[in-house]
Amino acid sequence: MDARDESHGRRHERVRLGGTALLIADPRFGLISAIGRLVDLSEGGCQLLVQRRVDAHLAARVRLDLAGKAMWFPAITRWIRRDSDGWRVGCAFDGLTAAKQEALRGALFELSLAREGH
C-alpha cells in the first residue's frame, strides 16, 4: 500500500465518500473547531469540507465517523482552498499509534467493500 498514485503523486489510494467530520485545530491564540463533511480518506490523511477558514500547518485532531464508529486522529492541516461550499482542508495524519493505523485500515477496508456492493 505504499505505491504512489501516479495521477496525484500520493502514497495512498484515496476513498471518496461523505459523512460528518469535526476538525479541532490549535493555532497560537486558542482552539478553532470546524464542523464539516469528509470528502475523501486514505491511510495518510483526509480532505474535509468545512464552513470555517482554518490555516494550513496547524496541529489538529480530526473526528471522523467511519464504518459506524466515531474515531479521532491526530493530524496536521497541510493546505486550504476556498470552495463554493466553504473551505477544503487537506489534513495529513500525524503520529498515528499502531492501534489507530489498524482501525483506519479496517475502516477503509469496510468502506471499500460497501462501495463495491459486498
Residue frames as a rotation matrix with the C-alpha (Angstrom) as fourth column:
MET 1
0.560 0.829 0.000 0.00
0.829 -0.560 0.000 0.00
0.000 0.000 -1.000 0.00
ASP 2
0.151 -0.583 -0.798 2.99
0.366 -0.717 0.593 2.30
-0.918 -0.381 0.105 -0.25
ALA 3
-0.437 -0.285 0.853 2.76
0.893 -0.023 0.449 2.74
-0.108 0.958 0.264 -4.01
ARG 4
-0.701 0.143 -0.698 2.20
-0.038 -0.986 -0.164 6.28
-0.712 -0.089 0.697 -5.16
ASP 5
0.398 0.855 0.332 -0.96
0.590 0.039 -0.807 7.17
-0.703 0.517 -0.489 -7.04
GLU 6
-0.434 -0.709 0.556 0.59
0.867 -0.161 0.471 8.22
-0.245 0.686 0.685 -10.36
SER 7
0.046 0.524 0.851 -2.07
0.752 -0.579 0.316 10.80
0.658 0.625 -0.420 -11.21
HIS 8
0.829 0.356 0.431 -1.78
0.011 -0.782 0.624 12.71
0.559 -0.513 -0.652 -7.93
GLY 9
-0.154 -0.980 0.123 1.65
-0.249 -0.082 -0.965 11.79
0.956 -0.179 -0.231 -6.51
ARG 10
0.366 0.380 0.849 0.01
-0.906 -0.063 0.419 10.33
0.213 -0.923 0.322 -3.42
ARG 11
-0.724 -0.682 0.103 1.38
-0.675 0.671 -0.305 7.49
0.139 -0.290 -0.947 -1.37
HIS 12
-0.800 0.501 0.330 -2.03
0.191 0.735 -0.651 6.01
-0.568 -0.457 -0.684 -0.52
GLU 13
-0.680 0.656 0.328 -5.18
0.469 0.046 0.882 5.43
0.564 0.753 -0.339 -2.51
ARG 14
-0.894 0.438 0.094 -7.96
-0.396 -0.675 -0.622 7.83
-0.209 -0.593 0.777 -1.54
VAL 15
-0.593 0.803 0.057 -11.52
0.802 0.584 0.126 6.68
0.068 0.121 -0.990 -0.97
ARG 16
-0.842 0.384 0.378 -14.14
-0.281 -0.911 0.302 9.28
0.460 0.148 0.875 -1.90
LEU 17
-0.375 0.740 -0.559 -17.05
0.823 0.543 0.167 9.35
0.427 -0.397 -0.812 0.48
GLY 18
0.041 0.454 0.890 -19.26
-0.202 -0.868 0.453 11.53
0.978 -0.199 0.056 2.61
GLY 19
0.293 0.118 -0.949 -20.03
0.829 0.463 0.314 11.65
0.477 -0.878 0.038 6.28
THR 20
0.940 0.128 0.317 -19.56
-0.033 -0.888 0.458 14.13
0.341 -0.441 -0.830 9.06
ALA 21
0.032 -0.968 -0.247 -16.25
0.796 0.174 -0.580 15.39
0.604 -0.178 0.777 10.34
LEU 22
0.992 0.110 -0.069 -15.04
0.129 -0.769 0.627 17.66
0.016 -0.630 -0.776 13.10
LEU 23
0.148 -0.971 0.187 -11.70
0.630 -0.053 -0.775 19.43
0.762 0.232 0.604 12.90
ILE 24
0.969 0.009 -0.246 -10.14
0.205 -0.583 0.786 20.96
-0.136 -0.813 -0.567 16.00
ALA 25
0.323 -0.879 0.350 -7.01
0.572 -0.114 -0.813 22.96
0.754 0.462 0.466 15.20
ASP 26
0.623 -0.203 -0.755 -4.60
0.719 -0.230 0.655 24.57
-0.307 -0.952 0.002 17.60
PRO 27
0.356 -0.523 0.775 -3.31
0.382 -0.675 -0.631 27.96
0.853 0.521 -0.040 16.44
ARG 28
-0.625 -0.765 -0.154 -1.29
0.459 -0.202 -0.865 30.08
0.631 -0.612 0.477 18.84
PHE 29
-0.840 0.276 0.468 -4.28
-0.460 -0.820 -0.341 32.02
0.290 -0.502 0.815 20.19
GLY 30
-0.331 0.736 0.590 -6.77
-0.651 0.274 -0.707 29.28
-0.683 -0.619 0.388 21.15
LEU 31
-0.685 0.094 0.722 -8.56
0.345 0.915 0.209 26.29
-0.641 0.393 -0.659 19.68
ILE 32
-0.452 0.580 -0.678 -10.60
-0.870 -0.455 0.190 26.51
-0.198 0.676 0.710 16.47
SER 33
-0.538 0.324 0.778 -13.31
0.200 0.946 -0.256 23.97
-0.819 0.018 -0.573 15.75
ALA 34
-0.474 0.368 -0.800 -14.90
-0.859 -0.393 0.329 23.44
-0.193 0.843 0.502 12.36
ILE 35
-0.096 0.551 0.829 -17.73
-0.022 0.831 -0.555 21.05
-0.995 -0.072 -0.067 11.58
GLY 36
-0.178 0.023 -0.984 -17.97
-0.932 -0.325 0.161 19.73
-0.316 0.946 0.079 8.07
ARG 37
0.871 0.488 0.065 -18.03
-0.399 0.778 -0.486 16.82
-0.287 0.397 0.872 5.69
LEU 38
-0.091 -0.869 0.487 -15.45
-0.116 0.495 0.861 14.18
-0.989 0.022 -0.146 4.91
VAL 39
0.453 0.188 -0.871 -14.62
-0.838 -0.242 -0.488 14.38
-0.303 0.952 0.048 1.19
ASP 40
0.636 -0.282 -0.719 -12.00
-0.225 0.823 -0.522 11.64
0.739 0.493 0.460 0.88
LEU 41
0.669 -0.327 0.668 -9.79
-0.652 0.175 0.738 9.49
-0.358 -0.929 -0.096 3.05
SER 42
0.468 -0.576 -0.671 -6.59
-0.226 0.655 -0.721 7.49
0.854 0.489 0.176 2.79
GLU 43
0.577 -0.340 -0.743 -4.18
0.764 0.546 0.344 5.88
0.288 -0.766 0.574 5.21
GLY 44
-0.455 -0.889 0.046 -2.13
0.840 -0.446 -0.308 9.08
0.295 -0.102 0.950 5.06
GLY 45
-0.930 0.126 -0.346 -4.80
0.045 -0.894 -0.445 11.71
-0.365 -0.429 0.826 5.59
CYS 46
-0.119 0.956 0.267 -8.13
0.928 0.203 -0.313 13.15
-0.353 0.210 -0.912 4.60
GLN 47
-0.905 0.016 0.425 -9.80
0.186 -0.884 0.429 16.04
0.382 0.467 0.797 2.83
LEU 48
-0.364 0.785 -0.501 -12.57
0.811 0.002 -0.586 17.89
-0.459 -0.620 -0.637 4.62
LEU 49
-0.427 0.353 0.832 -15.10
0.391 -0.758 0.522 20.48
0.815 0.548 0.185 3.51
VAL 50
-0.349 0.238 -0.906 -15.77
0.914 -0.129 -0.386 22.86
-0.209 -0.963 -0.173 6.40
GLN 51
0.544 0.690 0.477 -17.69
0.756 -0.650 0.078 26.11
0.364 0.318 -0.875 6.77
ARG 52
0.937 -0.265 -0.229 -14.91
-0.059 -0.764 0.643 27.97
-0.345 -0.589 -0.731 8.58
ARG 53
0.599 -0.795 -0.100 -11.47
-0.308 -0.113 -0.944 29.00
0.739 0.597 -0.313 7.38
VAL 54
0.883 -0.458 0.105 -8.64
0.098 0.398 0.912 27.15
-0.459 -0.795 0.396 9.07
ASP 55
0.457 -0.786 -0.418 -4.99
-0.873 -0.486 -0.039 27.96
-0.172 0.382 -0.908 8.46
ALA 56
0.727 -0.357 -0.586 -2.53
-0.051 0.824 -0.564 25.48
0.684 0.440 0.581 6.98
HIS 57
-0.205 -0.950 -0.236 0.32
0.075 0.225 -0.972 23.97
0.976 -0.216 0.025 9.01
LEU 58
-0.071 0.247 0.966 -1.58
-0.939 -0.344 0.019 23.68
0.337 -0.906 0.257 12.30
ALA 59
-0.989 -0.108 -0.101 -1.58
-0.053 0.896 -0.440 20.77
0.138 -0.430 -0.892 14.72
ALA 60
-0.243 0.970 0.025 -5.10
-0.926 -0.239 0.294 19.37
0.291 0.048 0.956 14.78
ARG 61
-0.808 0.206 0.552 -7.35
-0.021 0.926 -0.377 16.50
-0.588 -0.316 -0.744 15.74
VAL 62
-0.572 0.624 -0.533 -9.92
-0.749 -0.132 0.649 15.17
0.335 0.770 0.543 13.30
ARG 63
-0.515 0.517 0.684 -13.03
-0.246 0.675 -0.696 13.26
-0.821 -0.526 -0.220 14.33
LEU 64
-0.639 0.278 -0.717 -14.40
-0.719 0.118 0.685 11.10
0.275 0.953 0.124 11.54
ASP 65
0.131 0.733 0.668 -17.50
-0.665 0.564 -0.489 8.94
-0.735 -0.380 0.561 11.55
LEU 66
-0.378 -0.415 -0.828 -16.26
-0.894 0.398 0.208 5.80
0.243 0.818 -0.521 9.77
ALA 67
-0.525 0.182 -0.832 -17.98
-0.078 0.962 0.260 2.47
0.848 0.202 -0.491 9.35
GLY 68
0.456 0.862 -0.221 -20.44
0.220 0.131 0.967 3.34
0.862 -0.490 -0.130 12.09
LYS 69
0.384 -0.401 -0.831 -17.76
0.920 0.088 0.383 4.44
-0.081 -0.912 0.403 14.57
ALA 70
0.943 -0.188 0.276 -16.51
-0.161 -0.980 -0.118 7.87
0.292 0.067 -0.954 15.58
MET 71
0.474 -0.858 -0.196 -12.72
0.879 0.452 0.151 7.94
-0.041 -0.244 0.969 15.56
TRP 72
0.912 -0.283 -0.297 -10.24
-0.216 -0.947 0.238 10.69
-0.349 -0.153 -0.925 16.46
PHE 73
0.525 -0.787 0.324 -6.96
0.844 0.430 -0.321 11.09
0.113 0.442 0.890 14.58
PRO 74
0.267 -0.531 -0.804 -4.03
0.224 -0.777 0.588 13.45
-0.937 -0.337 -0.088 15.21
ALA 75
0.458 -0.033 0.888 -3.28
0.889 0.039 -0.457 15.48
-0.019 0.999 0.048 12.09
ILE 76
-0.524 -0.540 -0.659 -1.57
0.340 -0.842 0.419 18.50
-0.781 -0.005 0.625 10.56
THR 77
0.713 0.697 -0.074 -3.52
0.242 -0.344 -0.907 20.84
-0.658 0.629 -0.414 8.29
ARG 78
-0.211 -0.872 0.442 -1.44
0.732 0.159 0.662 20.84
-0.647 0.463 0.605 5.10
TRP 79
-0.964 -0.058 0.260 -3.41
0.232 -0.662 0.713 23.07
0.131 0.747 0.652 2.75
ILE 80
-0.217 0.929 -0.298 -6.65
0.459 -0.172 -0.871 25.03
-0.861 -0.326 -0.389 2.47
ARG 81
-0.947 0.000 0.321 -8.64
0.300 -0.352 0.887 26.11
0.113 0.936 0.333 -0.59
ARG 82
-0.535 0.813 -0.231 -11.75
-0.541 -0.540 -0.645 28.26
-0.649 -0.219 0.729 -0.90
ASP 83
-0.885 0.384 0.266 -14.67
0.466 0.708 0.530 26.32
0.015 0.593 -0.805 -2.33
SER 84
-0.566 0.739 0.366 -18.15
-0.272 -0.587 0.763 27.45
0.778 0.332 0.533 -3.35
ASP 85
0.451 0.768 -0.454 -19.50
0.162 0.430 0.888 25.39
0.878 -0.474 0.070 -0.41
GLY 86
0.986 -0.164 -0.007 -16.93
-0.023 -0.179 0.984 26.51
-0.163 -0.970 -0.181 2.19
TRP 87
0.252 -0.966 -0.055 -13.27
-0.967 -0.253 0.022 25.64
-0.035 0.047 -0.998 2.69
ARG 88
0.869 -0.123 -0.480 -11.47
0.007 0.972 -0.236 22.46
0.495 0.201 0.845 1.63
VAL 89
0.404 -0.731 0.549 -8.80
-0.905 -0.233 0.356 21.42
-0.132 -0.641 -0.756 4.11
GLY 90
0.498 -0.366 -0.786 -6.18
-0.165 0.850 -0.500 18.77
0.851 0.379 0.363 3.40
CYS 91
0.564 -0.256 0.785 -5.04
-0.816 -0.030 0.577 17.01
-0.124 -0.966 -0.226 6.57
ALA 92
-0.015 -0.625 -0.780 -2.12
-0.364 0.730 -0.578 14.62
0.931 0.275 -0.239 6.95
PHE 93
0.939 0.289 -0.185 -2.38
0.036 0.452 0.891 12.15
0.341 -0.844 0.415 9.81
ASP 94
0.107 -0.922 0.371 0.50
-0.521 -0.370 -0.769 12.68
0.847 -0.111 -0.520 12.19
GLY 95
-0.712 -0.555 0.431 1.89
-0.644 0.269 -0.716 10.20
0.282 -0.787 -0.549 14.68
LEU 96
0.414 0.896 -0.161 -0.81
-0.764 0.438 0.473 7.55
0.495 -0.073 0.866 14.49
THR 97
-0.196 -0.387 0.901 -0.40
-0.795 0.600 0.084 4.76
-0.573 -0.700 -0.425 17.00
ALA 98
-0.974 -0.167 -0.156 -0.38
-0.225 0.813 0.537 1.19
0.037 0.557 -0.829 15.72
ALA 99
-0.552 0.831 0.063 -3.92
0.591 0.443 -0.674 0.78
-0.589 -0.335 -0.736 17.06
LYS 100
0.133 0.586 -0.800 -5.13
-0.238 -0.764 -0.599 3.90
-0.962 0.270 0.038 15.20
GLN 101
-0.549 -0.395 -0.737 -3.44
-0.802 0.000 0.597 2.76
-0.236 0.919 -0.317 11.97
GLU 102
-0.976 0.195 0.101 -5.11
0.208 0.968 0.137 -0.64
-0.071 0.155 -0.985 12.27
ALA 103
-0.202 0.952 -0.230 -8.52
0.469 -0.112 -0.876 0.94
-0.860 -0.285 -0.424 12.99
LEU 104
-0.003 0.135 -0.991 -8.10
-0.633 -0.767 -0.103 3.24
-0.774 0.627 0.088 9.97
ARG 105
-0.839 -0.350 -0.417 -7.12
-0.545 0.517 0.660 0.35
-0.015 0.781 -0.624 7.68
GLY 106
-0.784 0.598 0.166 -10.10
0.516 0.777 -0.361 -1.67
-0.345 -0.197 -0.918 8.92
ALA 107
0.047 0.827 -0.561 -12.49
0.131 -0.561 -0.817 1.23
-0.990 -0.035 -0.135 8.29
LEU 108
-0.261 -0.214 -0.941 -11.06
-0.838 -0.435 0.331 1.81
-0.480 0.875 -0.066 4.81
PHE 109
-0.995 -0.097 -0.039 -11.46
-0.104 0.893 0.439 -1.89
-0.007 0.441 -0.898 4.02
GLU 110
-0.438 0.899 0.019 -15.10
0.633 0.323 -0.703 -1.88
-0.638 -0.296 -0.711 5.21
LEU 111
0.109 0.466 -0.878 -15.81
-0.276 -0.835 -0.477 1.29
-0.955 0.294 0.037 3.23
SER 112
-0.600 -0.371 -0.709 -14.28
-0.769 0.021 0.639 -0.14
-0.222 0.928 -0.298 0.06
LEU 113
-0.927 0.334 0.169 -16.39
0.350 0.933 0.076 -3.30
-0.132 0.130 -0.983 0.43
ALA 114
-0.116 0.934 -0.338 -19.53
0.456 -0.252 -0.854 -1.22
-0.882 -0.253 -0.397 0.94
ARG 115
-0.084 0.024 -0.996 -18.75
-0.651 -0.758 0.036 0.85
-0.754 0.652 0.079 -2.18
GLU 116
-0.841 -0.292 -0.455 -18.34
-0.538 0.524 0.660 -2.32
0.045 0.800 -0.598 -4.23
GLY 117
0.045 0.990 -0.131 -21.70
-0.916 0.093 0.391 -3.59
0.399 0.102 0.911 -3.00
HIS 118
-0.493 -0.277 -0.825 -20.49
-0.013 0.950 -0.311 -6.57
0.870 -0.142 -0.473 -0.96
